Amino acid sequence: MAAVVHLDTYVVAWLFGHGAESLSSVAANRIEGADAVVISPMVRLELQYLHEIGRLGQPALPVLDALEGAMGLRMAEDPFTLVVREAEAHSLTRDPFDRLIVAQAALRDSPLVTKDRSMHENYAHAVW
């Protein structure tokens, strides 16, 4: 198992709203077996956007605080300039959220727990 596992935005929302039972068994096991579970700061921003457009009932901070307490979720701390440089090599989408979330995980060749088909097709370490 990888020491660090990254989560995409929708996985974070599902964990908050429904718990680990909302994930595939492979994804849940990967998270449980990780030494650290992290998110890109872009996940926080995307969660806030989803709240602002009415697709998420809570703002980003309460969601992330709850998951930090429940499972030790934390923010990845790679310098943004390195994440952007990595994102330039991942042209999987024009969606800046997805591109930077993949790049954040790719910097360390870490697994990224996601159900997003495009991420699976374009990032070898995507897990569901």
Buried (B, 14 or more C-beta within 10 A) or exposed (E): EBEBBBBBBBBBBBBBEEEBEBBEEEBBBBBEEBEBBBBBBBBBBBBBBBBEEEEBEBBBEEBBEBBEEEBEBBBBEBEEEEBEEBBEEBEBBEEEBBBBBBBBBBBBEBBBBBBBEBBBEBBEBBBB
